[in-house]
Amino acid sequence: MNRLARHGWCLATALVVPWLVLASPGPLKLAGVAPAWPVLWLLPWALVDGPLSGALAGAGLGLLLDGLHLGPITEIPALALLGWWWGRLGRQGPPIERSFNLGLLALLGTALLGASLILQGLLLGWSAAEAWLPAPALHTWLAQTLLTGLLAPLLCSLQLLLWRQQTSGGRG
Amino acid sequence: MQAGRRLRLPALRVVLQAWPWGLLLLALVGVRLSKGAGFSDAYALVSRPFWPGSAQGEWIRSAQSLNDQSRLRQLEVDNRRLRGLLELQGRGGREVAAPVISRQAGGWWQQLVIGGGELQGLRPGLPVLAPGGLLGRVASVTPTTATVALLTDPGSRVGVWVGRTQRHGLLTGIGTSRPVLRFLEKDPGVRPGDVVVTSPASTLVPPNLTVGVIQSVDDRAVPATEAVVQLSAPVEAVDWVQVRLP
């Protein structure tokens, strides 16, 4: 376990996520909504490095991103849960490599992340609770889920390839 | 009979010979009936090179502008003094310009990160302006950056005022590009097109800053009328903002 996390530079690639969140590149937006960058980084990491590493990476990433955002809503629980789940999937059965599978996992993960944000907004009774009711929140949720699911086969395949080369190289 | 013929013939001849006078008489009647239009036009044509030129118009406009500026200065002094007496928020002092270095105006959070922070004198709560009007308020600062909560952010609430009807309301962000204006009474008498400015009684933001224009009004909202406001500051296009220091 934690084979990938031993490579310092591999872990440092997580810093690209907050950078992308801040830069928020316009061409990669759908209806003004950016993809869930943490999901696109976490999915291949957890699939290769296991549930514990995935959960820790998700929690760390969540801490980093919460610092960049306003308000009390947090991404930590959803990302930690996703890291753990994807880590278990990576350890059970044949390795997940197909584009469709990666896209589907990213789609489900982003949907879960968005649902956790909506739920927190409703539970915490944020100053404008109606903001988290269907109209605007549903738009963001659907757009982000769809966009992340579409980008995942392209980006996660490359990362999976890179991480697997690292881990197999380390073993050899 | 003969004498009569002699009398008539010279009269007819005189009339025929005096045709230029007849024409003159007709022309004068024409002038009278047209109230001298021909003369006025002819006069305008001849005197056109001597008309007051653009330089004179500029001179008058400059005098008018000077008058307006001095009146504005005087009114601002008066306004500051009166607001001081009432202990209300003033229009603020100098403005610090800062570039927009990160823009997240869509998605779950509605915020900007600007390239100015504590070192430039910024602190949480200060109003952030862009060409067009109020954009939001500083939510947090680091030494060199500041995060701005936009008016569209779900956590944003700003007291505003519709000048035409002189009604107060609360501008609430709902996570879309158009915040909702909630009035305090059932029938505020507003209509689409009314301009919304920050409240003169606000203690959070400077008064009378342009916020936007009412786009639609929902009279059936409960408990009071609501309106959707189109913000006047273009969040997606603005590259530099001004933070107004106290």
Boltz contact constraints between the chains, C-beta under 6 A:
constraints:
  - contact:
      token1: [A, 22]
      token2: [B, 102]
      max_distance: 6.0
  - contact:
      token1: [A, 24]
      token2: [B, 104]
      max_distance: 6.0
  - contact:
      token1: [A, 32]
      token2: [B, 106]
      max_distance: 6.0
  - contact:
      token1: [A, 33]
      token2: [B, 106]
      max_distance: 6.0
  - contact:
      token1: [A, 33]
      token2: [B, 107]
      max_distance: 6.0
  - contact:
      token1: [A, 34]
      token2: [B, 107]
      max_distance: 6.0
  - contact:
      token1: [A, 69]
      token2: [B, 109]
      max_distance: 6.0
  - contact:
      token1: [A, 70]
      token2: [B, 109]
      max_distance: 6.0
  - contact:
      token1: [A, 70]
      token2: [B, 111]
      max_distance: 6.0
  - contact:
      token1: [A, 70]
      token2: [B, 139]
      max_distance: 6.0
  - contact:
      token1: [A, 70]
      token2: [B, 149]
      max_distance: 6.0
  - contact:
      token1: [A, 71]
      token2: [B, 155]
      max_distance: 6.0
  - contact:
      token1: [A, 117]
      token2: [B, 108]
      max_distance: 6.0
  - contact:
      token1: [A, 126]
      token2: [B, 154]
      max_distance: 6.0
  - contact:
      token1: [A, 127]
      token2: [B, 155]
      max_distance: 6.0
  - contact:
      token1: [A, 128]
      token2: [B, 154]
      max_distance: 6.0
  - contact:
      token1: [A, 128]
      token2: [B, 172]
      max_distance: 6.0
  - contact:
      token1: [A, 128]
      token2: [B, 174]
      max_distance: 6.0
  - contact:
      token1: [A, 131]
      token2: [B, 154]
      max_distance: 6.0
  - contact:
      token1: [A, 131]
      token2: [B, 174]
      max_distance: 6.0
  - contact:
      token1: [A, 131]
      token2: [B, 175]
      max_distance: 6.0
  - contact:
      token1: [A, 136]
      token2: [B, 174]
      max_distance: 6.0
  - contact:
      token1: [A, 136]
      token2: [B, 175]
      max_distance: 6.0
  - contact:
      token1: [A, 136]
      token2: [B, 176]
      max_distance: 6.0
  - contact:
      token1: [A, 140]
      token2: [B, 107]
      max_distance: 6.0
  - contact:
      token1: [A, 140]
      token2: [B, 108]
      max_distance: 6.0
